[in-house]
């Protein structure tokens, strides 16, 4: 990209048709590559007035310069080229206007999943993907025919070839514009925003949702709402998920729960949610205010993890009617933090998401122990206690891969690792390199053998499952937001098949490589809890990962990256009270490995059992049952409040309401009213 355009100018000035053609090819390919890769350079070039249209215009102007330097300025092909590029740019104005208009009209005020809109409003099919997928780039590249034709005509001294290329470019551009016209008028246009909102309100009145999971956040925070979807599916009341960003909807996990994405605050506040009695919030964000303002429902902060981080005792939590924690530990955290959350407003409901975590039965005799290293990310500041990756990560991994007797290491970093701190990103890359090097060395060691046939069979099974999952996902992929909302009602049979296949995929994944092979695991699959179930111990940091892992009863270690000291570290962080505490040098790892190899001699086993009950609550009744009970009780409180308001309005009338609204002055001991002169 940097060299191509200067070379174009030099080739035009020399002049040299072959050099110009080569440089033009380089610039075309560079542009195509950058856009396909989504390179940051594309937006940077636009900001310095070197955007896509300008780059194409420069190339075309340089082609005109080339023709002039070839002494073709008096030739009709010269004027034909000028007329072609003027006409071509004239076509780009209606093309850009049409694509923008179509997209804006098809962007609905509310996007949905599992909501029956098709029976209420007519939403036409989306335009073919070929028309609206990167349309500006496609339109501009239509000049390729003219450029090739003019260059070939000039080289062969054949005006006919040049005119042919010019004709193809102008005709193709005209046809592209004409192909877009039907989608801005008639039956191919979607309904107005008002009709869409009325249809959604009609569905809400018919469905009558009772419990809402409300979420707002960035693309990377989608996991925070995804972790609650299965719980919402198991509610005894009618559930609804309300999202505020389209990017979250695009990254939402498959679910049978109705989902409504409402980007506009005004649209949300005008939505008919009169039947909702309980609203659940998975994150403390500013947009929560748009739902918190509704008095007819009770508002609950459920969070997206349970840990000793400061986020778990955010003072913002006092705006909710209740705060639900996993166990007694969450209640005590708020009491110690003294941030305004009252003890009577805290309810212990357990963690329904932890049901898939299996309890430990010891290391089977036929395999090597597995240790999971699952550090959290670097956080928003440079506090050394945020993550172990920076100061301890490499030491931990080195000691684990060099352990004797040997263990297998699984490394699954937090999805945000390295997104803010370049140092954390570099440390993650070094840890990854360490594990991959150790894995390669172990694979070359004759002491470690593999069942090649079984692994080949497992890989074939993986390929089959992934192909079917892609087929299922592809069938559900709609043309655009409007079409996805229209047809987004889940096929229960497909949903159940997908869930079954994901479970089969997980089993096949762990069988597809030797049970002694070190592994770096990134991405959504396998999930963290799947890694828990195949591991015998874990090393982590202060995060909800530790609290969740405690549900397994397995040994674990936590790194004191801030070097507070063992006693102070345990005093400040409840979840580490049954852990092996590691310094940044990780010299204490031997205690963790001893507990894995000899569970009967594990000195912390009893402490882990007590801590599990303290952090997560009792095993019985099940967490989902406690969660449903909490929802039902809070819904009753909301209903009682609403009935009380109706009764007061009905029996008291507006005069009584006004009187109730005016504060009555208190009478002082001297017989006068406070603030009023008795004389």
VENCOR-V892807 format. One record per backbone hydrogen bond with DSSP energy under -1.0 kcal/mol. NH is the residue of the N-H (numbers start at 0). CO is the residue of the C=O. E is the energy in kcal/mol with one decimal. If there is no record, write none. Layout:
NH/CO/E, NH/CO/E
This chain:
6/2/-2.0, 7/3/-1.9, 8/4/-2.1, 9/5/-2.3, 10/6/-2.6, 11/7/-2.2, 12/8/-2.2, 13/9/-2.1, 15/10/-2.5, 19/15/-2.3, 20/16/-2.7, 21/17/-2.3, 22/18/-2.6, 23/19/-2.7, 24/20/-2.2, 25/21/-1.9, 26/22/-2.2, 27/23/-2.5, 28/24/-2.5, 29/25/-2.5, 30/26/-2.3, 31/27/-2.3, 32/28/-2.6, 33/29/-2.5, 34/30/-2.1, 35/31/-2.2, 36/32/-2.2, 38/33/-2.4, 41/38/-1.3, 43/39/-1.9, 44/40/-2.6, 45/41/-1.5, 46/42/-1.7, 48/45/-1.4, 49/44/-2.9, 54/50/-2.3, 55/51/-2.0, 56/52/-2.4, 57/53/-2.7, 58/54/-1.9, 59/55/-2.0, 60/56/-2.6, 61/57/-2.5, 62/58/-1.4, 63/59/-1.9, 64/60/-2.3, 65/61/-2.3, 66/62/-2.2, 67/63/-2.2, 68/64/-2.6, 69/65/-1.4, 70/67/-1.6, 71/66/-2.3, 74/71/-1.7, 77/74/-1.1, 78/74/-1.1, 79/75/-2.8, 80/76/-2.2, 81/77/-1.8, 82/78/-2.7, 83/79/-2.5, 84/80/-2.3, 85/81/-2.1, 86/82/-2.6, 87/83/-2.8, 88/84/-2.1, 89/85/-2.0, 90/86/-1.8, 94/90/-1.9, 95/91/-2.8, 96/92/-2.3, 97/93/-2.7, 98/94/-2.4, 99/95/-2.1, 100/96/-2.5, 101/97/-2.8, 102/98/-2.2, 103/99/-2.6, 104/100/-2.4, 105/101/-1.9, 107/105/-1.0, 110/260/-2.1, 112/258/-2.3, 113/487/-2.5, 116/114/-1.5, 119/116/-1.7, 120/116/-2.5, 130/127/-1.8, 131/127/-1.0, 132/128/-2.0, 137/133/-1.8, 138/134/-3.0, 139/135/-2.4, 140/136/-1.8, 141/138/-1.5, 142/139/-1.7, 143/140/-1.7, 146/142/-2.6, 147/143/-2.8, 148/144/-2.5, 149/145/-2.9, 150/146/-2.4, 151/147/-2.8, 152/148/-2.8, 153/149/-2.6, 154/150/-2.2, 155/151/-2.5, 157/152/-2.2, 161/157/-1.2, 162/158/-2.7, 163/159/-2.2, 164/160/-2.2, 165/161/-2.3, 166/162/-2.8, 167/163/-2.4, 168/164/-2.1, 169/165/-2.4, 170/166/-2.6, 171/167/-2.7, 172/168/-2.4, 173/169/-2.3, 174/170/-2.6, 175/171/-2.1, 176/172/-1.9, 177/173/-2.5, 178/174/-2.3, 180/176/-1.0, 182/179/-1.6, 183/180/-1.9, 188/185/-1.4, 195/191/-2.0, 196/192/-2.6, 197/193/-2.3, 198/194/-2.2, 199/195/-2.3, 200/196/-2.4, 201/197/-2.3, 202/198/-2.2, 203/199/-2.5, 204/200/-2.4, 205/201/-1.5, 206/202/-3.3, 207/203/-2.9, 209/237/-2.7, 210/237/-2.3, 211/277/-2.8, 212/239/-2.8, 213/279/-3.2, 214/241/-2.4, 220/217/-1.3, 221/218/-1.4, 223/220/-1.9, 224/221/-1.0, 225/221/-2.3, 226/222/-1.8, 227/224/-1.5, 228/225/-1.1, 231/227/-2.3, 232/228/-1.9, 234/231/-1.2, 239/210/-1.6, 240/257/-2.5, 241/212/-2.8, 242/259/-2.4, 243/214/-1.1, 248/244/-1.4, 249/245/-2.2, 251/248/-1.2, 258/112/-3.0, 259/240/-2.9, 260/110/-3.8, 261/242/-3.0, 267/263/-2.0, 268/264/-2.4, 269/265/-1.4, 270/267/-1.3, 272/270/-1.3, 275/272/-1.4, 276/209/-2.7, 277/209/-1.9, 278/297/-3.0, 279/211/-3.7, 280/299/-2.5, 281/213/-1.1, 287/284/-1.6, 288/285/-1.6, 289/286/-1.4, 290/287/-1.6, 291/287/-2.8, 292/288/-1.4, 293/290/-2.0, 297/276/-3.0, 299/278/-2.8, 300/321/-1.9, 301/280/-2.7, 302/280/-1.7, 311/308/-1.8, 312/309/-2.0, 313/310/-1.1, 316/313/-2.3, 317/314/-1.7, 318/315/-2.0, 319/316/-1.5, 320/298/-1.5, 321/298/-1.8, 322/344/-2.6, 323/300/-2.3, 324/346/-2.3, 328/613/-2.4, 330/326/-1.0, 331/327/-2.4, 332/328/-2.3, 333/329/-1.6, 334/330/-1.8, 335/331/-2.6, 336/332/-2.7, 337/333/-1.9, 344/341/-1.3, 345/342/-1.6, 346/322/-2.2, 348/324/-3.0, 349/325/-1.4, 353/350/-2.0, 354/351/-1.4, 356/353/-1.8, 359/551/-2.4, 366/363/-1.4, 370/407/-3.1, 371/536/-2.6, 372/409/-3.4, 373/538/-2.5, 385/382/-1.9, 391/387/-2.4, 392/387/-2.2, 395/391/-2.6, 396/392/-2.4, 397/393/-2.6, 398/394/-2.1, 399/395/-2.0, 400/396/-2.7, 401/397/-1.3, 402/399/-1.1, 407/368/-2.9, 409/370/-2.3, 410/518/-2.7, 411/372/-2.2, 416/413/-1.9, 418/415/-2.6, 424/420/-2.0, 425/421/-2.5, 426/422/-2.4, 427/423/-2.5, 428/424/-2.0, 429/425/-2.0, 430/426/-2.5, 431/427/-2.5, 432/428/-2.2, 433/429/-2.3, 434/430/-2.3, 435/431/-2.5, 436/432/-2.3, 437/433/-2.4, 438/434/-2.6, 439/435/-2.1, 440/436/-2.2, 441/437/-2.3, 442/438/-2.2, 443/439/-1.3, 444/441/-1.0, 447/444/-1.8, 451/449/-1.4, 454/450/-2.3, 455/451/-2.5, 456/452/-2.3, 457/453/-2.3, 458/454/-2.6, 459/455/-2.2, 460/456/-2.1, 461/457/-2.6, 462/458/-2.5, 463/459/-2.2, 464/460/-2.7, 465/461/-3.0, 466/462/-2.1, 467/463/-2.1, 468/464/-2.9, 469/465/-2.5, 470/466/-2.0, 471/467/-2.6, 472/468/-2.8, 473/469/-2.9, 474/470/-1.9, 483/479/-2.7, 484/480/-2.2, 485/481/-2.1, 486/482/-2.5, 494/490/-2.8, 495/491/-2.7, 496/492/-2.2, 497/493/-2.6, 498/494/-2.2, 499/495/-2.3, 500/496/-2.7, 501/497/-2.3, 502/498/-1.6, 503/499/-2.1, 504/500/-2.9, 505/501/-2.2, 506/502/-1.8, 507/503/-2.6, 508/504/-2.7, 509/505/-1.8, 510/506/-1.1, 516/513/-1.5, 518/408/-2.6, 520/410/-3.2, 530/526/-1.7, 531/527/-2.1, 532/528/-2.0, 533/529/-1.1, 534/531/-1.1, 535/369/-3.2, 536/369/-1.1, 537/554/-1.1, 538/371/-3.0, 539/556/-2.3, 547/543/-2.5, 548/544/-2.4, 549/545/-1.8, 550/547/-1.4, 551/548/-2.1, 552/549/-1.2, 556/537/-2.7, 557/579/-2.0, 558/539/-1.8, 559/581/-3.2, 560/558/-1.6, 562/559/-1.7, 568/564/-2.9, 569/565/-2.4, 570/566/-2.2, 571/567/-2.2, 572/568/-1.5, 575/572/-1.4, 576/573/-1.9, 578/575/-1.9, 579/555/-2.1, 581/557/-2.5, 585/582/-1.5, 588/585/-1.4, 590/587/-1.5, 592/588/-2.2, 593/589/-2.4, 594/590/-1.6, 595/591/-1.5, 596/592/-2.2, 597/593/-2.2, 600/597/-1.6, 601/598/-1.6, 604/601/-1.1, 607/603/-2.2, 608/604/-1.6, 609/605/-1.9, 610/606/-2.6, 611/607/-2.4, 612/608/-1.6, 613/609/-1.9, 614/610/-3.0, 615/611/-2.8, 616/612/-1.4, 625/621/-2.1, 626/622/-2.7, 627/623/-2.3, 628/624/-2.1, 629/625/-2.3, 630/626/-2.2, 631/627/-2.5, 632/628/-2.5, 633/629/-2.2, 634/630/-2.5, 635/631/-1.9, 636/632/-1.6, 637/633/-2.3, 638/634/-2.5, 639/635/-2.6, 640/636/-2.3, 641/637/-2.4, 642/638/-2.6, 643/639/-2.2, 644/640/-2.1, 645/641/-2.3, 646/642/-2.8, 647/643/-2.4, 648/644/-2.2, 649/645/-2.7, 650/646/-2.9, 651/647/-2.0, 652/648/-1.4, 656/652/-2.0, 657/653/-2.3, 658/654/-2.1, 659/655/-2.8, 660/656/-1.6, 661/657/-1.1, 667/671/-5.0, 670/667/-2.1, 673/665/-3.2, 675/672/-2.3
